[in-house]
Amino acid sequence: MSQTRLEARRRRRRRIRGAVAGTADRPRLAVARSNKRIYAQVIDDDRGHTLAAAGSHEAALRELTKAEAAAQVGKLLAERAKGAGVEKVVFDRGGFKYHGRVKALADGAREGGLEF
């Protein structure tokens, strides 16, 4: 049975979320990507709260290329997460390949001081 790309990504996302969950000690760093923008959140799944968030829609990042913006989103998110008292996270790529902008965001978050 053939699948569309979206259906395949949704299946991958469900499979990943079965294994990855954020706790108060190690919240989940969730990535959402569109063709134009990239967004990330640090989420405590136990309480259902977003602790920090960042996205390439923010004014300072709009003029950058998509890959540069993804790296800056990672750094910005790490800064905000550290402000909320988060040092370690679990990375949730959301069914996207760990490649390109998703990898750039993860590298930026690591540079910013998040550990995963």
N, C-alpha and C positions, 0 to 999 in steps of 0.2 A: 504494500500500500504506500503510495507516494505521499510525501508531506510537503507543505510549503515551508519556506525558510522560517517564517514566524512560528509555525507549529513545532518545528524541530527545535527552535530556541526555547520555546515554552517547555518542551519536554526536558531539555537539558537543565533549565532553571529549576523545575520541580525536583529533578534528581539531585541537583546540588543542594537545594534547600532542605532535602531530607537529611543531609549530613552536616550542614552548617547552620548553627544557631548562635545568636548573640546572647551573652549573659551580662550581668552587672560587672563581673570581673573582666570579661573579654567581649565587648560589644561587636556587632557585625558591621563591617564596612561594605555597604551595598552600592553597586555601580549601576547606573542607568544611562544608556547611550541612545542618541538619535542620530540622524544623518548630519545634523548641524551642531548639536550641543552634547555635553556630557555632564552628568550630575553624580554626586556621591553623598551618602549619608552614613553617620555612625549611629547604629540603632541598638538599644537594649530590648531584646525580644521578650525577656521575662516580664517587663513592665509595659512594653509596647510604646516606648518613648524614643524619639529622635534626640540624640545628645548634641550632634553637630551636623551641619550640612553645608555644601558648597556646590556651585555650578558654573559652567562657562557662560551663563547668561548675565553674570554680574558685570557691571559697567567696565571695570578695570581689565577684564579678560576678553571683551568682545572683539578687539582689534587684532588679537593674536591668531596664528594659524591653529587648526584644530588640535594638532599634537602638542604644540606649545601650551595651549589653553588647558589641555588635559593635565599636563605636568604641573601647571600653576594651581589647578583645582586641587590636586593631591596635596600640594604644599599648604594651601589655604585651609583645607580640611584638617590637616594634621595640626596646624596652629590652633584652630578652633577646638579640636578634640582635646588637645593638651590643656587648653583653657578650661575645659569641662572636667578635667581630671582623668582623662583616658590616655594610657600609654600603650596598651596592647589591644589589638583587634583581631578579628577573624575576617579574612577577605572573601567576599561573595561577588563573583564576577557576573552574576545574573544571567548565565547562559551564553555570554559572549566569549569569544576566544580570548585567551590571555595573550594578546598581540596588539600592536599598534597603540591606539589611544587608551585602551584599558591598561596595558602594561605601562604606558607613560604616566597615567594617574597613580598606579601602584608605586612606581619608582619615586614619583614626587612625594607621595605620602611617607615613604620610607626616609627620603631626604629630610622631610619635615620633622621626623622623630618618632613616627608611629612604628610599632614593632609587630610584624606578622610574617 
